[in-house]
Amino acid sequence: MELDKMDENDWKYHGEGNKSLVVSHVQLSRVLRLLKYPAEDSENPPQTAEQAFRQIQNIVDFSSYVMSSLLGEKFIHSGEVVKLPLEFVRQLSIKVQHQRPVWRCDKVMDIYSGCALCLPNLTSPTLHQPTHTPPLCIEIKPKCGFLPSSKHVSKDIKTKVCRFCMHQHYKVANGKWKRRSLYCPLDLFSGNRQRMHFAIRHLIEEPQNNFKIFKGGQCIYSSKEGSDDSMDLNSLLHHLRPYFMYGNNRINSHMTSKAVLNDFIQVLVNALLCSGGGDEGVVTDRQGEGRSFCEASLFNKERIRHGSQGLPRDSVLFSILQTQMLDTLDIEGLHPLYRRVEQHLQNFPKERTRLQIDGPYNEAFLEKLQKCPPEDDGSVEYAVAKVHQYRVAMTAKDCSIMVALVPSTEEEEEDEGLSSQRRLRDILSRPLAFSYLVSILDLDPKPFDSIPRQLRLDQRIVSCYLRTGGTLPKGSLAPLPSIFTAAEREDCTLLFHPV
């Protein structure tokens, strides 16, 4: 990209989160991520251009030096900070404004600093030469995959029902979502194919902000916050069917809807369990089987017929789970340590730099959290190390996985020496052929000062769940009928034979 020749017409709205807005290039596989701030600050930007540059550089450094070391370099795309012409940024802001969701417009795009984060467009990968079938990309926000076992946990329910499932009740009670998702992260992180299939199925049925599907860079399946619209299964099937024309479930040249969905989930599970090294790696069982089952999950343990509990060591889910588990104390055990650090900083403000509270996120920061003493010796260094570990774990709990599925061309794989009958038989039984590219994104550092807010939120979520006894409020919508059941009904055909 030539930064001095930037044209807003070469870019289109891609999406946004709570803190940033993303635009993608119409031809190049690139995205720009720009900061946002509250609409009331639109006349007076809350920070200088230098501060905005440092904020984005911190994101790059945290991803490059800290998260890359913990999660694995092969999954990370850190990007680089770029300085854009201000006129280009202003025109871009005007262009994308009408494409933004209404409920996101309480914040505006930063048009004053000209700073942005340039990253590869992971929804439009360039793994191979373009084929007739564009790549499919699936974005999953898996959330926290374990139950806390810290002695500091004050409510027993937290050791039985996972944070995501409890948070669903809280969000529905507060009107953020009309119906709760039946997805449970512990099923996805179990490593058991049946439970993973079950988890992804519920992500498809109720995506919320946790599941999106892109085709050729365009979002074809997602959910809108606060909407009670049901997801369009027929539209999704229309997009997916061309990718799964071959396989054991093809009947009379017609792929059943249930088979399309099941094959799609199977390929996605394969990608999530793929070690990236060409083998399955070492499968490890998690200590304490009780921690890997959530009482709120609808998955019946009796259904597990075969397969191990655990993840291949080199898989993306294993890397994320290990990093999440740096939160050894739970927020209840961590908050007193946060208070110890806060008190120290009030007495010695200049220590904030030495303790790297706000960065820089470099090798020294990584060393601080990796060399934390096993026991609390009462020092501020121990408290800081545990706080840093917690912040890193929170980033891993809030990250996203992007799985790019690039279909292999059938022509390349067929052997011309085979008879047509043999070739047809092979095509019908051939395993689905996809190249995988698995990445982790949304790896921003969590602010030190957010810890008290995290404690208050945790208390509200648990109180809400205990108060309602795990039942939903009257105004909420019932879960939709299973789209898989609907697919089965759609594929039911009666055949009448003459007698």
C-alpha positions as CSV (number, residue, x, y, z in Angstrom):
1,M,0.0,0.0,0.0
2,E,1.2,3.5,-0.9
3,L,0.2,5.6,2.1
4,D,0.4,8.8,0.2
5,K,-2.1,7.6,-2.4
6,M,-4.8,6.3,-0.1
7,D,-8.3,6.4,-1.6
8,E,-11.4,5.7,0.6
9,N,-13.1,4.0,-2.3
10,D,-10.6,1.2,-2.2
11,W,-11.8,0.3,1.3
12,K,-15.1,-1.1,2.7
13,Y,-16.7,-1.5,6.1
14,H,-15.6,-4.9,7.6
15,G,-16.9,-4.9,11.2
16,E,-16.2,-3.5,14.6
17,G,-15.9,-4.3,18.3
18,N,-16.2,-2.3,21.4
19,K,-12.9,-0.4,21.0
20,S,-12.1,-0.4,17.3
21,L,-13.6,-0.4,13.7
22,V,-12.2,-2.4,10.9
23,V,-12.2,-1.7,7.1
24,S,-10.9,-4.1,4.4
25,H,-9.3,-3.4,1.1
26,V,-11.4,-4.3,-1.9
27,Q,-8.5,-6.0,-3.7
28,L,-5.6,-6.6,-1.4
29,S,-5.9,-9.1,1.5
30,R,-5.4,-6.3,4.1
31,V,-7.5,-4.7,6.8
32,L,-7.1,-1.5,8.8
33,R,-8.1,-1.4,12.4
34,L,-8.9,2.1,13.7
35,L,-9.6,3.2,17.3
36,K,-13.0,4.4,18.5
37,Y,-14.0,6.6,21.3
38,P,-17.4,7.8,22.8
39,A,-19.5,10.0,20.5
40,E,-19.6,12.8,23.1
41,D,-15.8,13.2,22.7
42,S,-16.1,13.6,18.9
43,E,-15.2,17.3,19.1
44,N,-12.4,16.8,21.7
45,P,-10.4,13.6,21.1
46,P,-9.6,11.9,24.5
47,Q,-5.9,11.5,23.5
48,T,-3.2,13.0,21.4
49,A,-1.9,11.5,18.2
50,E,1.2,10.3,20.1
51,Q,-0.9,8.6,22.7
52,A,-3.0,6.9,20.0
53,F,0.2,5.7,18.3
54,R,1.5,4.3,21.6
55,Q,-1.8,2.6,22.3
56,I,-1.7,0.8,18.9
57,Q,2.0,0.0,19.3
58,N,1.3,-1.6,22.7
59,I,-1.3,-3.8,21.0
60,V,1.4,-4.9,18.4
61,D,4.0,-5.4,21.1
62,F,1.7,-7.4,23.4
63,S,0.8,-9.7,20.5
64,S,4.4,-10.0,19.2
65,Y,6.3,-10.5,22.5
66,V,3.8,-11.8,25.0
67,M,0.9,-13.7,23.4
68,S,3.0,-15.0,20.5
69,S,5.3,-16.7,23.0
70,L,2.5,-18.2,25.0
71,L,0.1,-19.2,22.2
72,G,2.5,-20.1,19.5
73,E,4.0,-18.0,16.7
74,K,2.2,-20.0,14.0
75,F,-1.2,-18.7,15.1
76,I,-0.4,-15.0,15.5
77,H,-0.5,-12.1,13.1
78,S,0.6,-9.0,15.0
79,G,0.5,-6.4,12.2
80,E,2.1,-3.0,12.2
81,V,1.2,0.6,13.1
82,V,0.6,2.9,10.1
83,K,0.2,6.7,9.9
84,L,-2.6,7.6,7.5
85,P,-3.4,10.9,5.8
86,L,-6.0,12.6,7.9
87,E,-8.2,13.6,4.9
88,F,-8.3,9.9,3.9
89,V,-9.4,8.9,7.4
90,R,-12.1,11.6,7.5
91,Q,-13.6,10.6,4.1
92,L,-13.4,6.9,5.1
93,S,-15.3,7.7,8.3
94,I,-18.1,9.4,6.3
95,K,-18.2,6.5,3.8
96,V,-18.6,3.7,6.4
97,Q,-20.9,5.5,8.8
98,H,-24.2,4.4,7.2
99,Q,-23.0,0.8,7.1
100,R,-22.4,0.6,10.9
101,P,-24.9,-1.2,13.1
102,V,-27.1,1.4,15.0
103,W,-26.2,0.0,18.4
104,R,-22.5,0.6,17.7
105,C,-23.0,4.3,16.9
106,D,-22.6,5.4,20.5
107,K,-18.9,5.6,19.5
108,V,-17.1,7.3,16.6
109,M,-14.1,6.5,14.6
110,D,-10.8,8.3,15.5
111,I,-10.3,10.8,12.7
112,Y,-7.7,13.0,14.5
113,S,-4.6,10.8,15.1
114,G,-4.4,9.2,11.6
115,C,-3.0,6.0,13.4
116,A,-4.2,2.6,12.5
117,L,-3.2,-1.1,12.8
118,C,-2.6,-2.8,9.4
119,L,-3.2,-6.6,9.4
120,P,-3.7,-9.4,6.9
121,N,-7.4,-10.0,6.1
122,L,-7.9,-13.4,7.7
123,T,-11.3,-13.7,6.1
124,S,-9.8,-13.7,2.7
125,P,-6.6,-15.8,2.9
126,T,-4.1,-16.3,0.1
127,L,-3.1,-19.9,0.7
128,H,-3.3,-21.0,-2.9
129,Q,-4.1,-19.7,-6.3
130,P,-7.8,-18.7,-6.5
131,T,-10.1,-21.6,-7.4
132,H,-13.7,-21.6,-8.6
133,T,-14.8,-21.9,-4.9
134,P,-13.9,-19.1,-2.6
135,P,-12.5,-19.9,0.9
136,L,-14.7,-20.3,3.9
137,C,-13.6,-18.6,7.1
138,I,-15.2,-19.3,10.5
139,E,-14.6,-16.9,13.4
140,I,-15.2,-18.4,16.8
141,K,-15.0,-16.5,20.1
142,P,-14.5,-19.6,22.4
143,K,-14.5,-17.9,25.8
144,C,-13.3,-19.5,29.0
145,G,-12.8,-23.3,28.8
146,F,-12.3,-24.3,32.4
147,L,-14.0,-24.1,35.8
148,P,-12.0,-22.4,38.6
149,S,-10.6,-24.5,41.5
150,S,-9.1,-21.7,43.5
151,K,-9.6,-21.8,47.3
152,H,-10.6,-18.1,47.0
153,V,-13.8,-18.9,45.2
154,S,-16.6,-17.9,47.6
155,K,-19.6,-19.3,45.8
156,D,-19.7,-23.1,45.1
157,I,-21.7,-22.6,41.9
158,K,-18.7,-21.2,40.2
159,T,-17.0,-24.6,40.4
160,K,-20.0,-26.3,38.8
161,V,-21.4,-23.9,36.2
162,C,-19.0,-22.2,33.8
163,R,-18.8,-18.4,33.5
164,F,-20.2,-18.3,30.0
165,C,-23.3,-20.2,30.9
166,M,-24.0,-18.0,33.9
167,H,-23.2,-14.9,31.9
168,Q,-25.9,-15.9,29.3
169,H,-28.6,-15.7,32.0
170,Y,-27.3,-12.3,33.1
171,K,-27.2,-11.0,29.5
172,V,-30.8,-12.2,28.8
173,A,-32.0,-10.8,32.1
174,N,-30.5,-7.4,31.1
175,G,-32.0,-7.4,27.6
176,K,-28.7,-7.7,25.7
177,W,-29.9,-10.9,24.0
178,K,-33.5,-12.1,23.6
179,R,-32.6,-15.7,24.0
180,R,-29.7,-17.5,25.6
181,S,-27.1,-19.6,23.7
182,L,-26.9,-23.2,24.6
183,Y,-23.2,-23.3,23.6
184,C,-20.9,-24.3,26.5
185,P,-17.1,-23.6,26.1
186,L,-16.2,-26.6,28.2
187,D,-17.7,-28.9,25.5
188,L,-15.6,-27.2,22.8
189,F,-12.4,-27.3,24.9
190,S,-13.0,-31.0,25.9
191,G,-11.1,-32.4,22.9
192,N,-13.9,-35.0,22.6
193,R,-15.3,-35.0,19.1
194,Q,-18.9,-35.6,20.2
195,R,-18.9,-32.7,22.7
196,M,-17.1,-30.4,20.2
197,H,-19.7,-31.2,17.5
198,F,-22.4,-30.5,20.1
199,A,-20.8,-27.2,21.0
200,I,-20.4,-26.0,17.4
201,R,-23.9,-27.0,16.6
202,H,-25.2,-24.7,19.3
203,L,-22.9,-21.9,18.1
204,I,-24.6,-22.2,14.6
205,E,-28.1,-22.2,16.2
206,E,-27.5,-19.1,18.3
207,P,-24.3,-17.3,17.1
208,Q,-24.5,-14.1,19.2
209,N,-21.1,-12.4,19.0
210,N,-19.4,-15.8,19.3
211,F,-19.7,-17.2,15.7
212,K,-19.5,-15.8,12.2
213,I,-19.0,-17.4,8.8
214,F,-17.3,-15.5,5.9
215,K,-17.2,-16.6,2.3
216,G,-14.7,-14.9,0.0
217,G,-14.2,-12.2,2.6
218,Q,-18.0,-11.4,2.9
219,C,-19.9,-12.2,6.1
220,I,-22.7,-14.6,5.2
221,Y,-23.8,-15.7,8.7
222,S,-23.8,-13.8,12.0
223,S,-26.2,-12.5,14.7
224,K,-27.3,-9.0,15.6
225,E,-27.3,-7.9,19.2
226,G,-30.7,-7.4,20.7
227,S,-32.4,-9.1,17.7
228,D,-35.1,-11.8,18.1
229,D,-34.8,-12.8,14.4
230,S,-34.2,-16.5,13.9
231,M,-31.1,-17.4,11.9
232,D,-31.6,-18.1,8.2
233,L,-30.7,-21.8,7.8
234,N,-31.7,-22.1,4.2
235,S,-29.4,-19.2,3.3
236,L,-26.5,-20.8,5.2
237,L,-27.2,-24.2,3.5
238,H,-27.2,-22.5,0.1
239,H,-23.7,-21.2,0.7
240,L,-22.3,-24.4,2.3
241,R,-23.8,-27.0,-0.1
242,P,-21.2,-26.5,-3.0
243,Y,-18.3,-27.2,-0.5
244,F,-19.7,-30.6,0.5
245,M,-20.9,-32.2,-2.8
246,Y,-18.8,-35.3,-2.2
247,G,-18.8,-37.8,0.6
248,N,-20.6,-40.8,2.0
249,N,-23.8,-38.9,2.7
250,R,-24.6,-38.0,-0.9
251,I,-27.9,-39.7,-1.9
252,N,-29.0,-39.7,-5.6
253,S,-26.8,-36.6,-6.3
254,H,-28.6,-34.7,-3.5
255,M,-26.8,-33.9,-0.3
256,T,-29.2,-33.9,2.6
257,S,-29.3,-30.7,4.7
258,K,-28.3,-32.6,7.9
259,A,-25.4,-34.1,6.1
260,V,-24.1,-30.7,4.8
261,L,-24.2,-29.3,8.4
262,N,-22.6,-32.4,9.9
263,D,-19.8,-32.4,7.3
264,F,-19.2,-28.7,7.9
265,I,-18.9,-29.2,11.6
266,Q,-16.7,-32.3,11.1
267,V,-14.2,-30.3,9.0
268,L,-14.3,-27.4,11.6
269,V,-13.6,-29.9,14.4
270,N,-10.7,-31.4,12.4
271,A,-9.2,-27.9,11.9
272,L,-9.5,-27.1,15.6
273,L,-7.8,-30.3,16.6
274,C,-5.1,-30.1,13.9
275,S,-1.7,-29.8,15.4
276,G,-0.2,-28.0,12.5
277,G,2.7,-30.3,12.4
278,G,0.9,-33.0,10.3
279,D,0.2,-35.3,13.2
280,E,-2.2,-35.4,16.1
281,G,0.5,-34.5,18.6
282,V,0.3,-35.7,22.2
283,V,-3.2,-36.0,23.6
284,T,-3.3,-34.9,27.2
285,D,-6.1,-35.5,29.7
286,R,-6.9,-32.5,32.0
287,Q,-6.4,-33.1,35.6
288,G,-9.7,-33.6,37.5
289,E,-12.4,-34.6,35.1
290,G,-15.0,-32.7,37.1
291,R,-13.4,-29.4,35.9
292,S,-14.1,-30.2,32.3
293,F,-17.9,-30.6,32.7
294,C,-20.3,-27.8,33.2
295,E,-23.6,-28.6,34.9
296,A,-25.5,-26.1,32.7
297,S,-24.4,-27.9,29.5
298,L,-27.1,-29.9,27.9
299,F,-24.6,-32.5,26.7
300,N,-25.4,-35.9,28.3
301,K,-22.2,-37.4,29.6
302,E,-23.7,-40.9,28.9
303,R,-23.5,-40.1,25.2
304,I,-19.7,-40.3,25.1
305,R,-19.2,-43.6,23.5
306,H,-15.5,-43.4,22.6
307,G,-12.7,-40.9,22.2
308,S,-10.4,-39.3,24.7
309,Q,-10.9,-36.2,26.8
310,G,-8.1,-33.8,26.1
311,L,-6.5,-31.8,23.3
312,P,-3.5,-32.3,21.1
313,R,-0.6,-30.3,22.5
314,D,0.0,-28.3,19.3
315,S,-3.7,-27.5,18.7
316,V,-5.0,-24.0,18.8
317,L,-7.5,-24.9,21.6
318,F,-4.8,-26.4,23.8
319,S,-2.6,-23.2,23.5
320,I,-5.5,-21.0,24.3
321,L,-6.6,-23.1,27.3
322,Q,-3.2,-23.3,28.8
323,T,-2.9,-19.5,28.6
324,Q,-6.4,-19.0,30.1
325,M,-5.3,-21.2,33.0
326,L,-2.7,-18.7,34.1
327,D,-5.6,-17.3,36.0
328,T,-5.0,-19.6,39.0
329,L,-6.5,-17.5,41.7
330,D,-9.8,-16.4,40.1
331,I,-10.8,-12.7,40.3
332,E,-11.7,-13.1,43.9
333,G,-8.2,-14.2,44.9
334,L,-6.6,-11.7,42.6
335,H,-8.3,-8.6,43.8
336,P,-6.5,-8.4,47.1
337,L,-3.2,-8.5,45.2
338,Y,-4.4,-5.8,42.8
339,R,-5.1,-3.7,46.0
340,R,-1.6,-4.4,47.2
341,V,-0.1,-3.1,43.9
342,E,-2.5,-0.1,43.9
343,Q,-1.5,0.9,47.4
344,H,2.2,0.6,46.5
345,L,1.6,2.9,43.4
346,Q,-0.1,5.5,45.6
347,N,2.9,5.6,47.9
348,F,5.5,5.4,45.1
349,P,3.9,6.6,41.8
350,K,7.2,6.4,39.8
351,E,7.2,2.6,40.4
352,R,4.5,2.3,37.8
353,T,7.2,2.4,35.1
354,R,9.5,-0.1,36.7
355,L,6.7,-2.6,37.3
356,Q,5.5,-2.2,33.7
357,I,1.9,-1.6,34.7
358,D,1.1,0.0,31.3
359,G,3.9,-1.7,29.3
360,P,6.2,-1.7,27.5
361,Y,5.1,-5.2,26.6
362,N,8.5,-6.8,25.9
363,E,10.6,-9.7,26.9
364,A,11.0,-8.2,30.4
365,F,7.2,-8.1,30.9
366,L,7.0,-11.8,29.8
367,E,9.7,-12.7,32.2
368,K,7.9,-11.1,35.1
369,L,4.8,-13.2,34.7
370,Q,6.7,-16.4,33.8
371,K,9.0,-16.2,36.9
372,C,6.3,-15.6,39.4
373,P,7.2,-17.3,42.8
374,P,4.9,-20.3,43.5
375,E,3.9,-18.9,47.0
376,D,2.9,-15.4,48.1
377,D,5.9,-13.9,49.9
378,G,4.0,-10.6,50.6
379,S,6.0,-8.7,48.1
380,V,4.7,-6.2,45.5
381,E,6.7,-8.1,42.9
382,Y,4.6,-11.3,43.5
383,A,1.4,-9.3,43.4
384,V,2.4,-7.6,40.1
385,A,3.4,-11.0,38.5
386,K,0.0,-12.5,39.4
387,V,-1.9,-9.4,38.1
388,H,0.1,-9.6,34.8
389,Q,-0.8,-13.4,34.6
390,Y,-4.4,-12.6,35.1
391,R,-4.4,-9.9,32.4
392,V,-2.8,-12.3,29.9
393,A,-5.4,-15.0,30.9
394,M,-8.2,-12.5,30.3
395,T,-6.9,-11.7,26.9
396,A,-6.9,-15.5,26.1
397,K,-10.5,-15.8,27.5
398,D,-11.6,-13.0,25.1
399,C,-9.7,-13.9,22.0
400,S,-11.1,-15.1,18.6
401,I,-10.1,-18.1,16.5
402,M,-10.2,-17.7,12.7
403,V,-10.3,-20.9,10.7
404,A,-9.9,-20.5,7.0
405,L,-11.0,-23.5,4.9
406,V,-9.6,-23.5,1.4
407,P,-11.1,-26.3,-0.8
408,S,-8.7,-28.3,-2.8
409,T,-9.5,-28.6,-6.5
410,E,-10.8,-32.1,-7.4
411,E,-9.1,-32.0,-10.8
412,E,-5.6,-31.9,-9.2
413,E,-6.3,-35.0,-7.1
414,E,-7.9,-37.3,-9.6
415,D,-5.8,-39.9,-11.3
416,E,-6.5,-40.0,-15.0
417,G,-5.6,-43.7,-15.2
418,L,-8.7,-44.7,-13.2
419,S,-11.8,-46.0,-14.9
420,S,-14.8,-43.7,-14.7
421,Q,-16.7,-46.1,-12.5
422,R,-13.7,-46.4,-10.0
423,R,-13.2,-42.6,-10.1
424,L,-16.9,-42.0,-9.3
425,R,-16.7,-44.5,-6.4
426,D,-13.6,-42.8,-5.0
427,I,-15.2,-39.3,-5.3
428,L,-18.3,-40.4,-3.5
429,S,-16.3,-41.9,-0.6
430,R,-13.4,-39.5,-0.6
431,P,-12.8,-37.5,2.7
432,L,-13.4,-33.8,2.4
433,A,-10.3,-32.1,1.1
434,F,-9.6,-28.7,2.6
435,S,-6.4,-26.8,3.5
436,Y,-6.6,-25.2,7.0
437,L,-5.2,-21.9,8.2
438,V,-5.9,-21.4,11.9
439,S,-5.2,-18.0,13.5
440,I,-5.8,-16.3,16.8
441,L,-6.9,-12.6,16.8
442,D,-8.3,-10.0,19.2
443,L,-5.2,-10.1,21.5
444,D,-5.3,-6.7,23.0
445,P,-3.8,-6.2,26.5
446,K,-6.4,-5.8,29.3
447,P,-5.9,-2.6,31.3
448,F,-4.6,-2.9,34.9
449,D,-7.4,-0.6,36.1
450,S,-10.1,-2.9,34.8
451,I,-9.7,-5.4,37.6
452,P,-12.2,-3.8,40.1
453,R,-14.8,-3.7,37.3
454,Q,-14.1,-7.4,36.6
455,L,-14.8,-8.2,40.2
456,R,-18.1,-6.3,40.3
457,L,-19.2,-8.0,37.0
458,D,-18.3,-11.4,38.4
459,Q,-20.4,-10.7,41.5
460,R,-23.4,-9.5,39.5
461,I,-23.3,-12.5,37.2
462,V,-23.1,-15.0,40.0
463,S,-25.8,-13.2,42.1
464,C,-28.2,-13.2,39.1
465,Y,-27.7,-16.9,38.5
466,L,-28.2,-17.8,42.1
467,R,-31.2,-15.5,42.5
468,T,-33.0,-17.1,39.5
469,G,-31.9,-20.6,40.2
470,G,-30.6,-20.9,36.6
471,T,-34.0,-20.1,35.1
472,L,-34.6,-17.4,32.5
473,P,-36.7,-14.3,33.1
474,K,-40.3,-14.3,31.8
475,G,-39.7,-11.8,29.0
476,S,-37.0,-13.9,27.3
477,L,-37.6,-16.0,24.2
478,A,-37.4,-19.8,24.3
479,P,-34.5,-21.4,22.5
480,L,-35.3,-21.9,18.8
481,P,-36.2,-25.4,17.6
482,S,-33.0,-27.2,16.6
483,I,-32.0,-26.3,13.0
484,F,-30.7,-29.8,12.8
485,T,-34.2,-31.2,13.6
486,A,-35.6,-28.9,11.0
487,A,-33.0,-30.2,8.5
488,E,-34.1,-33.7,9.2
489,R,-37.7,-32.9,8.6
490,E,-36.9,-31.2,5.4
491,D,-35.0,-34.3,4.2
492,C,-37.8,-36.7,5.1
493,T,-39.3,-38.2,1.9
494,L,-42.1,-40.7,1.5
495,L,-41.7,-43.2,-1.4
496,F,-44.9,-45.0,-2.6
497,H,-44.4,-48.2,-4.6
498,P,-47.1,-49.9,-6.7
499,V,-48.3,-53.2,-5.3
